[in-house]
Amino acid sequence: MSIPKVDIYTKFACPFCVRAKYLLDRKGAAYEEFDITLGGEKRAEMQRRAPEARTVPQIFIGDYHVGGSDDLAALEASGELDTLLAG
């Protein structure tokens, strides 16, 4: 299996974004960060991928929409995050 792509949509000075990135860094997960502070195409892309999302961060592992920082932490606590990151 291939390692899934991890995308994280963030905003400047967002403490929840920092927490989520810290957890991903601790897991050794490579991710692509999209700063949507000023809106633009990446914000529109995030809203297309997760129409119900109104806050940041929004995290995607492959096609799976994790949700936000608390959702990522819950996956870690349950042991499911490693499985998702492994593909």
RAMO-V933024 format. One record per backbone hydrogen bond with DSSP energy under -0.5 kcal/mol. NH is the residue of the N-H (numbers start at 1). CO is the residue of the C=O. Records with the same first field share a line. If there is no record, write none. Layout:
NH=CO / CO
//
This chain:
7=5 / 60
8=32
9=58
10=8 / 34
14=11
15=13
18=14
19=15
20=16
21=17
22=18
23=19
24=20
25=21
26=22
27=23
28=25
29=24
32=6
33=31
34=8
35=33
36=10 / 34
39=36
44=40
45=41
46=42
47=43
48=44
49=45
50=46
53=50
57=9
58=9
59=67
60=7
61=64
62=5 / 60
64=61
66=59 / 64
67=59
72=68
73=69
74=70
75=71
76=72
77=73
78=74
79=75 / 76
80=75
81=75
83=79
84=80
85=81
86=82
87=83 / 84
//
